[in-house]
Amino acid sequence: MDKNEIIAMVVEKLKTIEAGKEISLKDLVGNELKKYTSADLAEIVAKITKLCEEKNIKLNVESLDQYKGLLSNLPFDIPFLKK
């Protein structure tokens, strides 16, 4: 699965989860993420967030703010929180 397929799949899944639910990229995609670098994963998360905004899928992006600046190679464990 390429990055664009992952992004499209995650956005579709985020449409269907209920408000208040928190779910990580790893939970949504699984082992497919192992082939991507941390930079790739950060890019995927950013594109998912932007696409959700464009499609009016409400995410609590403030919950992502607490992770900004972390020197972490695990951006796939940062949760999306649906509003």
N, C-alpha and C positions, 0 to 999 in steps of 0.2 A: 504494500500500500504506500503510495507516495504522500507527500505533505498535503497536497490539495485534497486528496481523498480523505485523509484523516480529518482535516479541517471541516469539510462538508459533512462527514459522518457525525462528528462531535456536535456541530451546530444543530443538526437534525435531532440528535438525542437530547440536547439541552432544551429544545422546543417542548419536549414531552414530559420532562421531569416537573414535579410539583414545586410551587413556590416554597422557599425556606429550606429546600434540600441542598446539601453541599456534596459535590462529587468531583473527584480529581480526574485529570487527563488520563492517568494510569488506570483508574477504574473504568473509564469509558473506552479506552483503546487496548489496554493490556500489553502483552509482550512485544507488540509491533513497534513500540517506542524504543526498544533496545538498540535499534540500528541508527538512531539519531543522536547527534551531539547535543550538548547543553545549549549551544547557540541555536541550533535547529529547533529545539523544544521551546525555547523562549520566543522564537519567531512564530511558531505554531500557536502558542498561547495568545500572543499579541493579535494575530490574525483572527483567531476564534473570537476574541473579545470585540474586535472591530466589526466583524461580520454579524455578531449577535446584536450589536448596537444598530447596525444598518437594517436588520430584519426585525427590530423592535422586540427582541428577546431580552427581557430585563435581567441583568446580572448585577449583583452587588459588587461593583468594581472596587469599592472602598475596601472590601475584604482582601483584595489582591494588593492594595497599597502597603500593607504591613510586611509584604515580602520584598518590596523594592529595595535594591541595594544589598540584598543578602548575597554573599559569595557562596552560592549553592549550585551544585550540579544536578539538582533534583527538581527542576521546574515542573516536572510531570506530576509531582505530588502536591503541588499547590492547588487547593480546591477552587472550583467555580461555585458560587452561591447564587442560586436563582432567587430573584425578588418575587 
